[in-house]
Amino acid sequence: MALSTITITLNRLEDKGYIERKRSTADRRVTHIILTSKGDELCATHREFFHMITDNLFDSVYGTTENKLAGELAALHNSLENMK
């Protein structure tokens, strides 16, 4: 990833209140990125969402054949693609 892309992304996250930037006192060239409470809540929400997806996937394929697993993975892929 290009540094400019990372900077733009961090600017947007900071504008939305998800992160804070803190300059290092030891080396002014170093910036630490810290999650705010709002950012921490968002991470928890996403973590919960992906746990739900994986739990549902494994529940649906437990004890089935490889072909069933391949079909379920394809369905999961399609669902995630449609979320874009």
Backbone bond lengths (Angstrom), bond angles and torsions (degrees), N, CA, C in turn:
res aa  C-N    CA-C-N  psi(-1)  N-CA   C-N-CA  omega(-1)  CA-C   N-CA-C  phi
1 M - - - 1.438 - - 1.532 108.86 -
2 A 1.284 115.78 140.69 1.462 120.31 179.09 1.522 110.24 -75.05
3 L 1.318 115.86 147.57 1.463 121.17 179.92 1.528 111.09 -59.16
4 S 1.330 117.01 -36.74 1.468 119.72 179.54 1.525 111.40 -63.71
5 T 1.334 117.23 -36.99 1.466 121.77 178.05 1.522 110.31 -65.26
6 I 1.312 116.45 -42.94 1.463 120.97 178.79 1.525 110.41 -63.84
7 T 1.331 116.58 -43.26 1.466 120.70 179.81 1.522 111.22 -62.02
8 I 1.322 117.43 -44.24 1.467 121.45 179.52 1.530 109.95 -62.36
9 T 1.324 116.44 -43.94 1.460 120.62 179.42 1.516 111.26 -62.59
10 L 1.332 116.83 -44.61 1.463 120.26 178.61 1.527 111.45 -64.53
11 N 1.328 117.46 -38.46 1.467 120.53 176.89 1.524 110.83 -59.38
12 R 1.327 116.09 -43.70 1.471 120.25 -179.84 1.526 111.17 -65.64
13 L 1.336 116.64 -43.42 1.465 119.75 178.55 1.521 111.46 -63.43
14 E 1.326 116.33 -37.90 1.464 120.47 178.39 1.533 111.08 -68.54
15 D 1.331 116.79 -42.09 1.470 121.11 178.01 1.524 111.73 -60.37
16 K 1.333 116.48 -34.85 1.460 121.13 -179.93 1.525 112.72 -83.34
17 G 1.331 116.96 -6.31 1.453 120.47 176.39 1.524 115.11 86.15
18 Y 1.346 117.11 18.68 1.459 120.27 -178.66 1.527 113.21 -89.25
19 I 1.333 116.85 -25.64 1.467 120.74 -179.66 1.523 110.45 -134.88
20 E 1.328 114.53 163.57 1.467 122.34 169.94 1.521 107.26 -128.51
21 R 1.312 115.72 148.06 1.461 120.81 175.51 1.524 107.97 -106.05
22 K 1.325 115.56 133.99 1.465 121.47 177.38 1.520 108.31 -127.73
23 R 1.317 116.50 125.79 1.459 120.84 176.69 1.519 109.65 -75.24
24 S 1.312 115.43 141.38 1.453 120.86 176.50 1.524 109.13 -70.65
25 T 1.304 116.17 138.15 1.470 119.46 176.62 1.528 110.69 -78.63
26 A 1.324 116.66 -25.02 1.463 120.47 -179.50 1.522 112.14 -79.42
27 D 1.332 117.13 -34.27 1.459 121.81 -176.80 1.525 108.23 -145.80
28 R 1.324 116.76 107.97 1.465 121.55 -174.89 1.534 113.11 -64.51
29 R 1.325 117.74 -13.67 1.466 120.65 177.92 1.523 111.63 -77.73
30 V 1.325 116.54 -14.88 1.464 122.35 -176.22 1.524 109.85 -96.89
31 T 1.316 115.99 131.22 1.462 122.00 175.63 1.522 108.15 -121.04
32 H 1.328 115.61 128.00 1.459 121.15 177.16 1.521 108.44 -94.62
33 I 1.321 116.34 136.55 1.465 122.70 178.43 1.521 107.23 -103.39
34 I 1.333 115.97 124.87 1.459 121.73 -175.92 1.525 108.83 -123.06
35 L 1.338 116.16 133.04 1.461 120.14 175.15 1.524 110.00 -71.36
36 T 1.315 116.33 136.85 1.461 120.68 171.92 1.532 107.55 -83.86
37 S 1.317 117.19 175.35 1.468 119.35 177.32 1.530 110.24 -62.48
38 K 1.331 116.89 -35.97 1.466 121.20 177.03 1.534 110.27 -64.28
39 G 1.325 118.00 -41.13 1.456 122.42 177.66 1.514 111.81 -66.88
40 D 1.334 115.59 -37.98 1.460 120.51 178.30 1.528 110.55 -64.98
41 E 1.321 117.12 -39.97 1.470 121.48 177.57 1.526 110.70 -63.66
42 L 1.331 116.72 -41.57 1.459 120.93 178.85 1.532 110.50 -63.34
43 C 1.322 117.33 -43.04 1.474 120.77 177.83 1.521 110.61 -61.61
44 A 1.325 116.97 -41.78 1.460 120.51 179.35 1.527 110.95 -63.70
45 T 1.320 116.98 -40.02 1.460 121.51 178.29 1.525 110.94 -63.24
46 H 1.328 116.85 -44.92 1.465 120.55 178.77 1.523 111.31 -66.46
47 R 1.317 116.91 -40.31 1.463 121.14 178.00 1.532 110.19 -59.95
48 E 1.328 116.38 -44.75 1.461 121.66 178.76 1.531 110.90 -62.52
49 F 1.329 116.59 -42.49 1.459 122.08 179.30 1.526 110.77 -59.97
50 F 1.335 117.80 -47.58 1.460 120.35 -177.88 1.520 112.06 -72.34
51 H 1.325 118.04 -29.52 1.466 120.28 172.97 1.531 109.58 -64.08
52 M 1.328 116.67 -41.53 1.453 121.33 179.11 1.535 110.11 -62.39
53 I 1.333 116.93 -44.67 1.463 120.82 179.68 1.522 110.26 -60.67
54 T 1.328 117.25 -47.97 1.469 119.17 -177.79 1.522 111.34 -68.56
55 D 1.328 117.52 -38.10 1.467 119.46 176.86 1.524 110.94 -60.99
56 N 1.339 116.95 -45.11 1.465 121.06 178.90 1.525 111.17 -63.52
57 L 1.320 116.38 -39.55 1.463 119.80 178.99 1.521 110.59 -62.77
58 F 1.329 117.40 -49.10 1.454 119.79 -177.75 1.525 112.16 -70.11
59 D 1.323 117.46 -32.04 1.469 119.94 175.27 1.528 111.03 -63.65
60 S 1.333 115.98 -37.55 1.462 119.28 -175.99 1.523 112.66 -77.84
61 V 1.328 118.95 -21.10 1.468 119.91 -176.72 1.522 112.97 -111.42
62 Y 1.320 118.18 -0.24 1.464 120.37 -178.58 1.525 109.90 -59.99
63 G 1.324 116.03 123.00 1.459 121.21 177.44 1.515 114.73 77.13
64 T 1.317 117.70 17.64 1.469 119.37 -179.79 1.526 110.23 -108.00
65 T 1.304 115.30 178.30 1.458 120.77 -178.09 1.519 111.19 -82.29
66 E 1.327 115.90 169.78 1.465 120.97 178.33 1.517 111.67 -61.66
67 N 1.334 117.44 -36.72 1.465 120.38 179.76 1.524 110.92 -62.21
68 K 1.313 116.44 -39.25 1.466 120.65 178.17 1.529 109.38 -64.65
69 L 1.342 117.03 -43.12 1.463 121.47 178.66 1.524 110.60 -60.62
70 A 1.327 117.44 -44.42 1.462 121.27 179.08 1.527 110.51 -60.83
71 G 1.319 117.08 -41.45 1.462 120.86 178.28 1.519 111.90 -65.27
72 E 1.326 116.94 -41.23 1.467 120.70 179.26 1.524 110.83 -66.47
73 L 1.330 116.96 -39.75 1.469 119.96 178.09 1.521 110.97 -65.25
74 A 1.323 116.91 -38.62 1.464 120.60 176.77 1.526 110.58 -63.85
75 A 1.331 116.94 -41.16 1.470 120.89 178.58 1.522 110.35 -64.89
76 L 1.324 116.99 -40.82 1.470 120.73 177.55 1.520 109.95 -62.63
77 H 1.320 116.70 -44.63 1.461 121.22 178.97 1.530 110.74 -58.78
78 N 1.317 116.45 -46.31 1.464 120.54 179.01 1.518 111.67 -62.49
79 S 1.314 117.44 -40.24 1.473 120.93 178.52 1.516 110.90 -62.35
80 L 1.331 116.51 -44.48 1.465 120.34 -179.76 1.519 110.95 -67.56
81 E 1.319 118.20 -37.69 1.455 121.42 177.61 1.531 110.80 -63.57
82 N 1.331 116.76 -37.87 1.466 120.28 -179.29 1.520 112.42 -71.94
83 M 1.318 118.14 -14.37 1.465 121.73 -179.88 1.519 111.92 -80.19
84 K 1.332 118.49 -14.63 1.463 122.04 -176.75 1.502 111.70 -62.90
